């Protein structure tokens, strides 16, 4: 019987400090996440300096807990994996420094992981097999991207956001409507009581056959709807009924879903995809999951979606993807640096 390959994954790309031990890319032995939502809630978004400071405080206890839960000693893991890009540089540095220190102290291989690619691995982790090629959609606070996926390690970016990412738009619209941070869950909860056809917000598809995304215009349309076209008046949200706010939330959410589904369908046609992969924080959104499922059924394609527990930032996806790099012999050295962009 072949020896298990145990990889310790570390994730600090934004506002979650996470560590996980995963065996053979699929067997999750531990997963620890220290969330900073409460820390940033009163600011309506992530404050980089506060996030970095929280990572420094949490990184040692989180990694220690992940090893204890596995249970495995640091000396017995086969490699240390770290998400070193993209993200908030000041946050990434904490995780990269910790991972490099552990690799040096234990003489274990160091594996660098692209955080966005790891979100797609979360969609593949439970699949027994995948019919390739796949069109892979990552939807999160900082990224809205389409990939041509030939394997876990062969990803070609074929579409991305030219302004606001979908998750960022959710946060900004939630703020406009006076809903709590984070915006994604707040919009979805409020939208459940709304009519998605109440307000006809724009669907920006850009040029014919374009696979890029733009949500800035949609966000602005919501702002104009709430404050008037001249933007000289006060916000009318405080005077709106709960039903009116719910209708706006539902209509906005539907506009986002329509664009994401339509672009994914374009991607299927372009690369002749057999499978659709969905990952990222916004992948937890029920309307998006249902919209993609309906489209995939109509097109005869299989949809693989990350479990909700692995949609938000976590280290399971980092360690899982690192297994494929370990098998391929793709390692980093101690000159590895944090990068804000891919």
C-alpha positions as CSV (number, residue, x, y, z in Angstrom):
1,X,0.0,0.0,0.0
2,X,1.4,3.4,-1.1
3,X,2.4,5.8,1.7
4,X,0.0,8.8,2.1
5,X,1.3,12.1,1.0
6,X,0.4,14.6,3.8
7,X,0.6,18.3,2.9
8,X,0.2,21.2,5.3
9,X,-1.5,24.1,3.6
10,X,-1.5,27.7,4.8
11,X,-3.8,30.5,3.6
12,X,-3.5,34.2,4.5
13,X,-4.4,36.0,1.2
14,X,-7.1,38.3,2.7
15,X,-8.9,38.2,6.0
16,X,-8.9,34.5,7.0
17,X,-6.0,32.8,8.7
18,X,-6.3,29.1,7.7
19,X,-4.3,25.9,7.9
20,X,-5.1,22.4,6.9
21,X,-3.6,18.9,6.5
22,X,-4.8,17.0,3.5
23,X,-3.6,13.5,2.4
24,X,-3.3,12.5,-1.2
25,X,-5.1,15.7,-2.3
26,X,-8.5,14.5,-1.1
27,X,-8.5,13.2,2.4
28,X,-9.1,16.2,4.7
29,X,-7.5,15.4,8.0
30,X,-7.9,18.9,9.5
31,X,-9.2,22.4,8.6
32,X,-8.8,25.4,10.8
33,X,-10.0,28.9,9.9
34,X,-9.8,32.0,12.0
35,X,-12.2,34.5,10.5
36,X,-11.8,38.3,10.8
37,X,-15.4,39.2,9.7
38,X,-16.2,40.8,13.1
39,X,-12.9,42.8,13.0
40,X,-13.7,44.4,9.7
41,X,-17.5,44.6,10.0
42,X,-17.7,48.2,11.3
43,X,-15.5,49.4,8.4
44,X,-17.7,47.8,5.8
45,X,-14.7,46.1,4.2
46,X,-11.2,44.6,4.9
47,X,-8.7,47.0,6.4
48,X,-5.3,45.6,5.2
49,X,-3.2,46.8,8.2
50,X,-5.7,45.2,10.7
51,X,-5.9,42.0,8.6
52,X,-2.1,41.6,8.7
53,X,-1.9,42.2,12.4
54,X,-4.6,39.6,13.0
55,X,-2.8,37.1,10.8
56,X,0.4,37.6,12.9
57,X,-1.6,36.9,16.0
58,X,-3.4,33.9,14.7
59,X,-0.9,32.1,12.3
60,X,0.9,30.1,15.0
61,X,-2.2,28.9,16.9
62,X,-4.0,28.1,13.7
63,X,-1.2,26.0,12.3
64,X,-0.6,24.3,15.6
65,X,-4.3,23.4,15.9
66,X,-4.4,22.0,12.3
67,X,-1.5,19.7,13.1
68,X,-3.1,18.6,16.4
69,X,-6.4,17.9,14.7
70,X,-4.8,15.8,12.0
71,X,-3.1,14.5,14.2
72,X,0.4,14.7,12.7
73,X,3.7,16.2,13.7
74,X,5.2,18.9,11.6
75,X,8.3,16.6,11.0
76,X,6.0,14.0,9.4
77,X,4.3,16.1,6.8
78,X,5.6,15.7,3.3
79,X,5.5,19.3,2.2
80,X,4.5,22.8,3.2
81,X,2.1,24.7,0.8
82,X,1.4,28.4,0.9
83,X,-0.9,30.6,-1.1
84,X,1.5,33.3,-2.1
85,X,-0.6,35.1,-4.8
86,X,-2.8,37.0,-5.5
87,X,-4.2,38.9,-2.5
88,X,-3.4,41.6,-0.1
89,X,0.4,41.7,0.0
90,X,0.6,42.7,3.6
91,X,-1.5,39.7,4.5
92,X,0.2,37.3,2.1
93,X,3.6,38.1,3.6
94,X,2.6,36.7,7.0
95,X,1.7,33.3,5.5
96,X,4.6,33.2,3.2
97,X,7.1,34.0,6.0
98,X,5.5,31.3,8.2
99,X,5.6,28.7,5.5
100,X,9.2,29.4,4.5
101,X,10.3,29.3,8.2
102,X,8.6,25.9,8.6
103,X,10.1,24.6,5.4
104,X,13.6,25.7,6.4
105,X,13.3,24.4,10.0
106,X,12.0,21.0,9.0
107,X,13.8,20.6,5.7
108,X,10.5,20.0,3.9
109,X,9.7,21.0,0.3
110,X,7.9,24.3,-0.2
111,X,5.0,24.6,-2.6
112,X,3.7,27.9,-3.9
113,X,0.0,28.0,-4.7
114,X,-2.1,30.5,-6.7
115,X,-5.1,31.4,-4.5
116,X,-7.5,31.7,-7.4
117,X,-6.5,28.4,-8.9
118,X,-7.0,26.8,-5.4
119,X,-10.6,27.9,-5.5
120,X,-11.1,25.7,-8.6
121,X,-9.4,22.8,-6.8
122,X,-12.1,23.1,-4.2
123,X,-14.7,22.3,-6.9
124,X,-12.7,19.2,-8.0
125,X,-11.7,17.8,-4.6
126,X,-14.7,15.5,-4.2
127,X,-15.0,14.4,-7.9
128,X,-14.0,10.8,-8.7
129,X,-13.3,11.8,-12.3
130,X,-13.7,14.9,-14.5
131,X,-14.5,15.0,-18.2
132,X,-12.1,17.5,-19.7
133,X,-11.8,20.2,-20.9
134,X,-13.7,22.2,-18.4
135,X,-14.7,25.8,-18.3
136,X,-13.9,27.0,-14.8
137,X,-15.5,30.0,-13.1
138,X,-14.1,31.7,-10.0
139,X,-16.3,34.3,-8.4
140,X,-15.1,36.0,-5.3
141,X,-14.6,39.4,-3.7
142,X,-11.5,40.2,-5.6
143,X,-11.8,38.0,-8.7
144,X,-14.3,37.0,-11.4
145,X,-12.4,34.8,-13.8
146,X,-13.0,32.2,-16.5
147,X,-10.4,29.5,-17.2
148,X,-9.9,26.8,-19.8
149,X,-9.1,23.9,-17.5
150,X,-7.2,20.9,-19.0
151,X,-6.1,19.6,-15.6
152,X,-5.6,20.8,-12.0
153,X,-2.2,22.3,-13.1
154,X,-3.2,23.4,-16.6
155,X,-5.3,26.5,-16.4
156,X,-5.5,29.2,-19.1
157,X,-7.2,32.5,-18.1
158,X,-9.6,33.3,-20.9
159,X,-11.8,35.9,-19.2
160,X,-11.6,38.3,-16.2
161,X,-13.1,41.4,-14.7
162,X,-12.2,44.8,-16.2
163,X,-13.4,46.7,-13.1
164,X,-15.4,45.5,-10.1
165,X,-15.4,41.8,-9.3
166,X,-18.8,40.2,-8.6
167,X,-18.2,39.8,-4.9
168,X,-17.0,43.4,-4.7
169,X,-20.2,44.6,-6.4
170,X,-22.2,42.6,-3.8
171,X,-20.4,44.3,-1.0
172,X,-20.9,47.8,-2.5
173,X,-24.6,47.3,-3.3
174,X,-25.1,45.9,0.2
175,X,-23.6,49.1,1.6
176,X,-25.8,51.2,-0.7
177,X,-28.9,49.4,0.7
178,X,-27.7,49.7,4.3
179,X,-27.3,45.9,4.7
180,X,-24.6,44.3,6.9
181,X,-21.1,43.3,5.8
182,X,-20.2,41.0,4.2
183,X,-22.5,41.9,1.4
184,X,-22.9,38.6,-0.4
185,X,-24.8,36.7,2.4
186,X,-26.8,39.9,3.2
187,X,-27.9,40.4,-0.4
188,X,-28.8,36.8,-0.8
189,X,-30.8,36.7,2.5
190,X,-32.7,39.9,1.6
191,X,-33.3,38.9,-2.0
192,X,-35.2,35.8,-0.9
193,X,-38.2,38.0,-0.1
194,X,-37.8,40.1,-3.3
195,X,-39.0,40.0,-6.9
196,X,-36.0,39.6,-9.3
197,X,-37.9,41.2,-12.1
198,X,-39.0,44.3,-10.1
199,X,-36.2,46.5,-11.4
200,X,-34.6,46.0,-14.8
201,X,-30.9,46.6,-14.1
202,X,-28.4,46.4,-16.9
203,X,-26.5,43.2,-18.0
204,X,-23.1,44.3,-19.3
205,X,-21.9,41.7,-21.8
206,X,-19.2,43.9,-23.4
207,X,-18.1,43.1,-27.0
208,X,-19.6,40.2,-28.9
209,X,-18.0,36.9,-27.8
210,X,-16.1,38.7,-25.0
211,X,-15.5,36.5,-21.9
212,X,-14.5,39.4,-19.7
213,X,-16.8,40.8,-17.0
214,X,-17.9,44.3,-15.9
215,X,-20.0,45.0,-12.9
216,X,-19.2,48.6,-12.3
217,X,-22.1,49.8,-14.4
218,X,-24.6,47.6,-12.6
219,X,-23.4,48.9,-9.2
220,X,-23.8,52.5,-10.5
221,X,-27.3,51.7,-11.8
222,X,-28.3,50.5,-8.3
223,X,-26.8,53.7,-6.9
224,X,-28.7,55.9,-9.3
225,X,-31.9,54.0,-8.5
226,X,-31.5,54.7,-4.9
227,X,-30.2,58.3,-5.1
228,X,-31.5,59.7,-8.4
229,X,-29.8,60.1,-11.7
230,X,-28.3,63.5,-10.8
231,X,-26.9,62.1,-7.5
232,X,-27.7,65.4,-5.9
233,X,-30.4,64.1,-3.6
234,X,-30.1,62.1,-0.4
235,X,-30.3,58.3,-0.6
236,X,-34.0,57.2,-0.6
237,X,-33.2,53.9,1.0
238,X,-34.2,55.0,4.5
239,X,-37.6,55.9,3.1
240,X,-38.0,52.5,1.3
241,X,-40.1,49.6,2.7
242,X,-38.5,46.3,3.4
243,X,-40.2,45.0,0.3
244,X,-38.7,47.7,-1.9
245,X,-35.2,46.9,-0.6
246,X,-35.8,43.2,-1.1
247,X,-36.8,43.8,-4.7
248,X,-33.7,45.9,-5.4
249,X,-31.5,43.2,-3.8
250,X,-33.2,40.4,-5.8
251,X,-33.1,42.4,-9.1
252,X,-29.4,43.2,-8.6
253,X,-28.6,39.6,-7.7
254,X,-30.4,38.3,-10.8
255,X,-28.5,40.7,-13.0
256,X,-25.2,39.4,-11.7
257,X,-26.3,35.7,-12.1
258,X,-27.5,36.3,-15.6
259,X,-24.2,37.7,-16.7
260,X,-22.1,35.0,-15.0
261,X,-24.3,32.2,-16.5
262,X,-24.3,33.8,-20.0
263,X,-20.5,34.3,-20.0
264,X,-20.0,30.7,-18.8
265,X,-22.2,29.5,-21.6
266,X,-20.0,31.5,-24.0
267,X,-16.9,29.8,-22.6
268,X,-18.5,26.4,-23.0
269,X,-19.0,27.1,-26.7
270,X,-15.6,28.5,-27.2
271,X,-13.5,25.7,-25.8
272,X,-16.1,22.9,-26.3
273,X,-16.1,22.2,-22.6
274,X,-17.6,19.0,-21.2
275,X,-17.7,20.1,-17.6
276,X,-18.3,23.4,-15.7
277,X,-16.4,24.1,-12.5
278,X,-17.5,26.8,-10.0
279,X,-15.5,28.1,-7.0
280,X,-14.9,31.2,-4.9
281,X,-16.9,33.0,-2.2
282,X,-19.8,33.9,-4.4
283,X,-20.1,30.2,-5.4
284,X,-22.0,29.8,-2.2
285,X,-24.8,31.9,-3.6
286,X,-27.9,29.7,-4.2
287,X,-29.2,31.7,-7.1
288,X,-25.9,31.4,-8.9
289,X,-25.7,27.6,-8.3
290,X,-29.2,27.1,-9.5
291,X,-28.7,29.3,-12.6
292,X,-25.6,27.5,-13.6
293,X,-27.2,24.1,-12.9
294,X,-30.2,24.9,-15.1
295,X,-27.9,26.1,-17.9
296,X,-25.7,23.0,-17.7
297,X,-28.7,20.7,-17.8
298,X,-30.0,22.5,-20.9
299,X,-26.5,22.2,-22.5
300,X,-25.9,18.6,-21.4
301,X,-22.9,19.5,-19.3
302,X,-21.9,18.4,-15.8
303,X,-21.5,21.1,-13.1
304,X,-19.0,20.6,-10.3
305,X,-19.4,23.2,-7.5
306,X,-17.2,23.7,-4.4
307,X,-18.9,22.6,-1.2
308,X,-20.1,25.7,0.7
309,X,-17.6,25.0,3.4
310,X,-14.8,25.4,0.9
311,X,-16.2,28.4,-1.0
312,X,-14.8,31.0,1.3
313,X,-11.0,31.2,1.8
314,X,-9.6,28.1,3.4
315,X,-6.4,26.0,3.4
316,X,-7.9,22.7,2.3
317,X,-8.0,23.9,-1.3
318,X,-4.4,25.0,-0.9
319,X,-3.1,21.7,0.4
320,X,-5.2,19.8,-2.1
321,X,-3.8,21.6,-5.1
322,X,-0.3,21.4,-3.7
323,X,-0.6,17.6,-3.8
324,X,-0.7,17.7,-7.7
325,X,2.4,20.0,-7.7
326,X,4.1,17.6,-5.3
327,X,3.5,14.7,-7.6
328,X,4.7,16.7,-10.6
329,X,7.8,17.8,-8.7
330,X,7.0,21.5,-8.8
331,X,8.6,23.2,-5.8
332,X,9.5,26.7,-4.7
333,X,12.7,27.8,-3.0
334,X,13.2,30.1,0.0
335,X,13.3,33.2,-2.3
336,X,9.6,32.9,-2.7
337,X,7.8,36.2,-2.3
338,X,4.2,37.3,-1.8
339,X,2.5,38.9,-4.9
340,X,-0.5,41.0,-5.0
341,X,-1.4,39.9,-8.5
342,X,-1.0,36.7,-10.4
